[in-house]
Structures are given as structure tokens and as C-alpha cells.
Amino acid sequence: MDEGVKTGIDKIKKVRDSLHRRAKIYSDLGKLDDRGLARAMGSVQRAPAPGKKITKIGFIMLVSPDPFSTPFAIPTIIAGKYLEKVYNGATIKDIGQETKNFAADMSSIKDEIR
């Protein structure tokens, strides 16, 4: 086999192994028993989505009968939509799942090269 292809396969194997270890760590983090750590990890796993909340507040202000809140509703809705794009609310579970998907893709690429 060509030496360049062999080196490429070795690099892919190293990346795949690293991804498997990382995915396992992400999965194991949620299974820890310490209450303080579990609470902290739970807050990361249930990441807040500030954009959705601000958008909801904007719509509530827009629908409310108070005439003074209506001019503030539209900029609030726009700000909420912007924050939805900036802060995606990804959780550790999402990151672990995407890492597993990427590892599977790398494995299939490695198998195709052989």
C-alpha cells in the first residue's frame, strides 16, 4: 500500500479513537452521583434559550391592551429572534450525539479508503 495512504489511514484512526474517548467522557459526565456536580451538569444539560423567552415576552407585550407596551414589543421580538440565532441552546447531550455521529462518519470514510 502507498505510504501516503497508510499515513492518512493512521491519522483517521487517531481522530476516530479520540472522538470515541470524547463521546464516552461526555456520556459519563451525566452519570456522576455527586449532588452538586449533578446540579451543575443538569443546568448545562438544560441550557436556557434566552431568545425564545424574550420573543415570548415581546409577543405578550404586543398582544396586551396597554398602548405603552406596544412600541417596545417589536424591538423585543426582533432582539429575541437575534438571540435565537446567536445562542443556540446546545446541551452536552447534543454535543455528545454530534461527536458520535462524526465518529461514525470518520469510521465510514476509513472503511471506504481501504
Secondary structure as UniProt FT lines:
FT   HELIX           3..29
FT   TURN            30..31
FT   HELIX           35..45
FT   HELIX           50..63
FT   TURN            67..69
FT   HELIX           70..86
FT   HELIX           92..113
//
